[in-house]
C-alpha cells in the first residue's frame, strides 16, 4: 500500500524516509535544484524540477 500524506500526518511515530522535517507532503513535489552531490549528473543548480512519486 502506498504511503499518502494522510498516513504521514496520522502516523504515531516517524515513517522511514519522512523523519527530516520540514518535508513537503503531496504526490507531486516541485522546486529548484539547490546544490548537487558528488557524482550527480543531468542537473544544474537553479534548474526547476518536479518529483513524480510513481
mmCIF file of the C-alpha atoms, coordinates in Angstrom:
data_MODEL
# 
_entry.id   MODEL 
# 
loop_
_atom_site.group_PDB 
_atom_site.id 
_atom_site.type_symbol 
_atom_site.label_atom_id 
_atom_site.label_alt_id 
_atom_site.label_comp_id 
_atom_site.label_asym_id 
_atom_site.label_entity_id 
_atom_site.label_seq_id 
_atom_site.pdbx_PDB_ins_code 
_atom_site.Cartn_x 
_atom_site.Cartn_y 
_atom_site.Cartn_z 
_atom_site.occupancy 
_atom_site.B_iso_or_equiv 
_atom_site.pdbx_formal_charge 
_atom_site.auth_seq_id 
_atom_site.auth_comp_id 
_atom_site.auth_asym_id 
_atom_site.auth_atom_id 
_atom_site.pdbx_PDB_model_num 
ATOM 1  C CA . UNK A 1 1  ? 0.000  0.000  0.000   1.00 0.00 ? 1  UNK A CA 1 
ATOM 2  C CA . UNK A 1 2  ? 1.435  3.429  -0.886  1.00 0.00 ? 2  UNK A CA 1 
ATOM 3  C CA . UNK A 1 3  ? 2.062  5.949  1.845   1.00 0.00 ? 3  UNK A CA 1 
ATOM 4  C CA . UNK A 1 4  ? -0.124 9.024  1.372   1.00 0.00 ? 4  UNK A CA 1 
ATOM 5  C CA . UNK A 1 5  ? 0.094  12.452 3.047   1.00 0.00 ? 5  UNK A CA 1 
ATOM 6  C CA . UNK A 1 6  ? -2.805 11.350 5.291   1.00 0.00 ? 6  UNK A CA 1 
ATOM 7  C CA . UNK A 1 7  ? -0.780 8.332  6.503   1.00 0.00 ? 7  UNK A CA 1 
ATOM 8  C CA . UNK A 1 8  ? 2.172  10.572 7.318   1.00 0.00 ? 8  UNK A CA 1 
ATOM 9  C CA . UNK A 1 9  ? 0.052  13.131 9.193   1.00 0.00 ? 9  UNK A CA 1 
ATOM 10 C CA . UNK A 1 10 ? -1.719 10.422 11.258  1.00 0.00 ? 10 UNK A CA 1 
ATOM 11 C CA . UNK A 1 11 ? 1.346  8.250  11.974  1.00 0.00 ? 11 UNK A CA 1 
ATOM 12 C CA . UNK A 1 12 ? 2.049  7.530  15.639  1.00 0.00 ? 12 UNK A CA 1 
ATOM 13 C CA . UNK A 1 13 ? 5.786  7.580  15.027  1.00 0.00 ? 13 UNK A CA 1 
ATOM 14 C CA . UNK A 1 14 ? 8.258  8.584  12.321  1.00 0.00 ? 14 UNK A CA 1 
ATOM 15 C CA . UNK A 1 15 ? 7.900  6.802  8.994   1.00 0.00 ? 15 UNK A CA 1 
ATOM 16 C CA . UNK A 1 16 ? 11.048 5.702  7.139   1.00 0.00 ? 16 UNK A CA 1 
ATOM 17 C CA . UNK A 1 17 ? 12.115 8.447  4.747   1.00 0.00 ? 17 UNK A CA 1 
ATOM 18 C CA . UNK A 1 18 ? 9.962  11.100 6.430   1.00 0.00 ? 18 UNK A CA 1 
ATOM 19 C CA . UNK A 1 19 ? 11.998 11.800 9.549   1.00 0.00 ? 19 UNK A CA 1 
ATOM 20 C CA . UNK A 1 20 ? 13.700 15.009 8.361   1.00 0.00 ? 20 UNK A CA 1 
ATOM 21 C CA . UNK A 1 21 ? 11.372 17.964 8.763   1.00 0.00 ? 21 UNK A CA 1 
ATOM 22 C CA . UNK A 1 22 ? 10.232 20.112 7.183   1.00 0.00 ? 22 UNK A CA 1 
ATOM 23 C CA . UNK A 1 23 ? 9.085  17.998 4.263   1.00 0.00 ? 23 UNK A CA 1 
ATOM 24 C CA . UNK A 1 24 ? 6.604  18.767 1.501   1.00 0.00 ? 24 UNK A CA 1 
ATOM 25 C CA . UNK A 1 25 ? 3.644  16.429 1.534   1.00 0.00 ? 25 UNK A CA 1 
ATOM 26 C CA . UNK A 1 26 ? 1.909  15.574 -1.705  1.00 0.00 ? 26 UNK A CA 1 
ATOM 27 C CA . UNK A 1 27 ? 2.139  13.318 -4.692  1.00 0.00 ? 27 UNK A CA 1 
ATOM 28 C CA . UNK A 1 28 ? 3.968  15.766 -6.921  1.00 0.00 ? 28 UNK A CA 1 
ATOM 29 C CA . UNK A 1 29 ? 6.686  17.849 -5.300  1.00 0.00 ? 29 UNK A CA 1 
ATOM 30 C CA . UNK A 1 30 ? 8.340  20.671 -7.203  1.00 0.00 ? 30 UNK A CA 1 
ATOM 31 C CA . UNK A 1 31 ? 11.200 23.052 -6.575  1.00 0.00 ? 31 UNK A CA 1 
ATOM 32 C CA . UNK A 1 32 ? 14.605 24.141 -7.794  1.00 0.00 ? 32 UNK A CA 1 
ATOM 33 C CA . UNK A 1 33 ? 17.919 22.325 -7.569  1.00 0.00 ? 33 UNK A CA 1 
ATOM 34 C CA . UNK A 1 34 ? 19.850 23.937 -4.718  1.00 0.00 ? 34 UNK A CA 1 
ATOM 35 C CA . UNK A 1 35 ? 23.107 22.013 -4.977  1.00 0.00 ? 35 UNK A CA 1 
ATOM 36 C CA . UNK A 1 36 ? 24.475 18.752 -6.351  1.00 0.00 ? 36 UNK A CA 1 
ATOM 37 C CA . UNK A 1 37 ? 26.218 15.946 -4.542  1.00 0.00 ? 37 UNK A CA 1 
ATOM 38 C CA . UNK A 1 38 ? 29.337 14.155 -5.754  1.00 0.00 ? 38 UNK A CA 1 
ATOM 39 C CA . UNK A 1 39 ? 28.771 12.231 -8.980  1.00 0.00 ? 39 UNK A CA 1 
ATOM 40 C CA . UNK A 1 40 ? 25.349 13.733 -9.742  1.00 0.00 ? 40 UNK A CA 1 
ATOM 41 C CA . UNK A 1 41 ? 24.851 14.498 -13.418 1.00 0.00 ? 41 UNK A CA 1 
ATOM 42 C CA . UNK A 1 42 ? 21.983 15.725 -15.546 1.00 0.00 ? 42 UNK A CA 1 
ATOM 43 C CA . UNK A 1 43 ? 21.007 18.659 -13.323 1.00 0.00 ? 43 UNK A CA 1 
ATOM 44 C CA . UNK A 1 44 ? 22.290 22.178 -12.716 1.00 0.00 ? 44 UNK A CA 1 
ATOM 45 C CA . UNK A 1 45 ? 21.790 24.449 -9.697  1.00 0.00 ? 45 UNK A CA 1 
ATOM 46 C CA . UNK A 1 46 ? 18.779 26.706 -10.171 1.00 0.00 ? 46 UNK A CA 1 
ATOM 47 C CA . UNK A 1 47 ? 17.051 24.299 -12.553 1.00 0.00 ? 47 UNK A CA 1 
ATOM 48 C CA . UNK A 1 48 ? 13.313 23.746 -11.890 1.00 0.00 ? 48 UNK A CA 1 
ATOM 49 C CA . UNK A 1 49 ? 12.421 20.113 -11.161 1.00 0.00 ? 49 UNK A CA 1 
ATOM 50 C CA . UNK A 1 50 ? 9.398  18.024 -10.230 1.00 0.00 ? 50 UNK A CA 1 
ATOM 51 C CA . UNK A 1 51 ? 9.312  14.669 -8.460  1.00 0.00 ? 51 UNK A CA 1 
ATOM 52 C CA . UNK A 1 52 ? 6.636  12.250 -9.636  1.00 0.00 ? 52 UNK A CA 1 
ATOM 53 C CA . UNK A 1 53 ? 6.023  9.696  -6.899  1.00 0.00 ? 53 UNK A CA 1 
ATOM 54 C CA . UNK A 1 54 ? 5.187  6.739  -9.116  1.00 0.00 ? 54 UNK A CA 1 
# 
